Amino acid sequence: MLTHLNLDGTVIRTDRVAAPAGTDLWWSGKHQHHGGNVQVTSTPDGRPIGVSPVRPGREHDSTCARHHGLIDALNRIVAELDIPNLADLGYENAGDGFRHPVKKPAGGELTETQQTYNKVIRGIHGVGERANSLLKTTFKALRGVSLDPSRITKIAAATAMWGYAEAK
């Protein structure tokens, strides 16, 4: 029985995009390289069980997750099965089914209760971030894709199926 799911995005580096960085959808300003953003759903122990199709690297995690219907699907899972989804602050307005750290208010401080909540959420969700690490370190094909970025979808999906098989 799953106690929760994790959702986290990662940018898979690619070197096959030659457009200038300033106008390129595949350029990730945060990571300072070209790549594709994939959303990884994982089990509590950090095994990947699902990977979204790739989106351009410049897109925010929540934008990618919404585009593929992951936000709605995970909110339904919470409503129907009472299995919460843990995420980072990138999914701050994703809905009631998501548990993420509390953002520090502008010019204010978090209460002791909020700080404790953040430590718990970050600690538990940190294990879930292991899924992204597993995908990138276990599978050499995802360390630097030398194909069209759209091919990242098939490679990442195959690696997620490995994670699912390993978890069984």
SULNORLIN-V256449 format. One record per pair of residues at least 4 apart in sequence whose C-alpha atoms are under 8 Angstrom apart, sorted by the first residue. I is the first residue (numbers start at 0). J is the second residue. D is the distance in whole Angstrom. If there is no record, write none. Layout:
<<I J D> <I J D>>
This chain:
<<1 42 7> <1 43 7> <1 82 7> <2 43 7> <2 82 6> <2 83 8> <3 42 7> <3 43 6> <3 82 5> <3 83 5> <3 84 6> <3 85 7> <4 40 7> <4 41 6> <4 42 5> <4 43 6> <4 82 7> <4 83 6> <4 84 5> <4 85 6> <4 127 8> <5 39 8> <5 40 6> <5 41 5> <5 42 6> <5 43 7> <5 45 8> <5 84 5> <5 85 5> <5 86 6> <5 124 7> <5 127 6> <5 128 8> <6 38 7> <6 39 6> <6 40 5> <6 41 7> <6 84 7> <6 85 6> <6 86 5> <6 127 8> <7 38 6> <7 39 5> <7 40 7> <7 60 8> <7 86 6> <7 87 7> <7 127 8> <7 128 7> <7 131 8> <8 36 7> <8 37 6> <8 38 4> <8 39 6> <8 60 6> <8 131 8> <9 36 6> <9 37 6> <9 38 7> <9 39 8> <9 131 7> <10 27 8> <10 30 8> <10 34 6> <10 35 5> <10 36 4> <10 37 6> <10 56 6> <11 34 5> <11 35 5> <11 36 6> <11 37 8> <11 135 8> <11 141 6> <11 142 7> <11 143 7> <11 144 7> <11 151 8> <12 32 7> <12 33 6> <12 34 4> <12 35 7> <12 141 8> <12 142 7> <12 143 5> <12 144 6> <13 32 8> <13 33 6> <13 34 5> <13 35 7> <13 143 5> <13 144 5> <13 145 6> <13 146 7> <13 147 8> <13 148 6> <14 33 7> <14 34 8> <14 143 7> <14 144 7> <14 145 6> <14 146 8> <15 144 8> <15 145 6> <15 146 6> <15 147 6> <15 148 7> <16 25 7> <16 33 7> <16 147 8> <16 148 8> <18 22 7> <18 23 6> <19 23 6> <20 26 6> <21 26 8> <24 55 5> <24 56 7> <24 57 6> <24 58 8> <25 33 5> <25 34 5> <25 35 6> <25 55 5> <25 56 5> <25 57 6> <26 31 7> <26 32 6> <26 33 4> <26 34 6> <26 55 8> <26 56 6> <26 57 6> <27 31 6> <27 32 6> <27 33 6> <27 34 7> <27 56 5> <27 57 4> <27 58 8> <28 32 7> <28 57 7> <33 56 7> <34 55 7> <34 56 5> <34 148 7> <35 53 6> <35 54 6> <35 55 5> <35 56 4> <35 148 6> <35 149 8> <35 151 7> <36 53 6> <36 54 5> <36 55 6> <36 56 5> <36 57 8> <36 58 7> <36 60 7> <36 63 7> <37 50 6> <37 51 6> <37 52 6> <37 53 5> <37 54 7> <37 63 8> <37 152 8> <38 50 6> <38 51 5> <38 52 8> <38 53 8> <38 60 7> <38 63 7> <38 64 6> <39 47 6> <39 48 8> <39 49 6> <39 50 5> <39 51 7> <39 130 7> <39 131 7> <40 47 6> <40 48 6> <40 49 5> <40 50 6> <41 45 6> <41 46 5> <41 47 4> <41 48 5> <41 49 7> <41 127 6> <41 130 6> <42 46 5> <42 47 7> <42 48 7> <42 127 7> <43 123 8> <43 126 7> <43 127 6> <44 126 6> <44 127 6> <45 126 5> <45 127 4> <45 128 6> <45 129 5> <45 130 5> <46 127 7> <46 129 7> <46 130 5> <46 133 8> <46 162 5> <46 163 7> <46 165 8> <46 166 7> <47 130 5> <47 131 8> <47 134 8> <47 159 5> <47 160 8> <47 162 5> <47 163 6> <48 159 6> <48 160 7> <48 162 6> <48 163 5> <49 156 7> <49 159 6> <49 160 7> <50 152 8> <50 155 6> <50 156 6> <50 159 6> <51 64 8> <51 67 7> <51 152 7> <51 156 8> <52 67 8> <52 151 8> <52 152 5> <52 153 8> <52 156 8> <53 148 8> <53 149 6> <53 151 6> <53 152 5> <54 58 7> <54 63 6> <54 149 8> <58 62 6> <58 63 7> <59 63 6> <59 89 8> <60 64 6> <60 89 6> <60 90 7> <61 65 6> <61 70 8> <61 89 6> <61 90 5> <61 93 7> <62 66 6> <63 67 6> <64 68 6> <64 69 5> <64 70 6> <65 69 6> <65 70 5> <65 71 7> <68 72 6> <69 73 6> <70 74 6> <70 93 6> <70 94 8> <71 75 6> <72 76 6> <73 77 6> <73 84 7> <73 96 7> <74 78 6> <74 94 7> <74 95 7> <74 96 5> <74 97 7> <75 79 6> <75 96 8> <76 80 5> <76 81 7> <76 82 6> <76 83 8> <76 96 8> <77 81 4> <77 82 5> <77 83 5> <77 84 7> <77 96 5> <78 82 8> <78 96 7> <83 96 6> <83 97 6> <83 98 7> <84 96 6> <84 97 5> <84 98 6> <85 97 6> <85 98 5> <85 99 6> <85 120 7> <85 124 6> <86 90 6> <86 97 7> <86 98 6> <86 99 5> <86 124 6> <87 91 7> <87 99 5> <87 100 7> <87 121 8> <87 124 8> <88 99 6> <88 100 6> <88 101 8> <88 102 7> <90 97 8> <90 99 8> <91 99 7> <93 97 7> <98 120 7> <99 117 8> <99 120 6> <99 121 8> <100 116 7> <100 117 5> <100 120 6> <100 121 7> <101 113 7> <101 116 8> <101 117 6> <103 107 7> <103 108 6> <103 109 6> <104 108 6> <104 109 7> <109 113 6> <109 114 6> <110 114 6> <111 115 6> <112 116 6> <113 117 6> <114 118 6> <115 119 6> <116 120 6> <117 121 6> <118 122 6> <119 123 6> <120 124 6> <121 125 6> <122 126 7> <123 127 7> <124 128 7> <125 129 7> <128 132 7> <129 133 6> <130 134 6> <131 135 6> <132 136 6> <133 137 5> <133 138 8> <134 138 6> <134 141 7> <134 155 7> <134 158 6> <134 159 7> <135 139 7> <135 141 5> <135 142 6> <136 141 8> <136 142 7> <138 142 7> <138 158 7> <139 143 8> <140 144 6> <140 154 7> <141 151 8> <141 154 7> <141 155 7> <144 148 7> <144 151 7> <146 150 7> <147 151 8> <150 154 7> <151 155 6> <152 156 6> <153 157 6> <154 158 6> <155 159 6> <156 160 6> <157 161 7> <158 162 7> <159 163 6> <160 164 6> <161 165 6> <162 166 6> <163 167 7>>
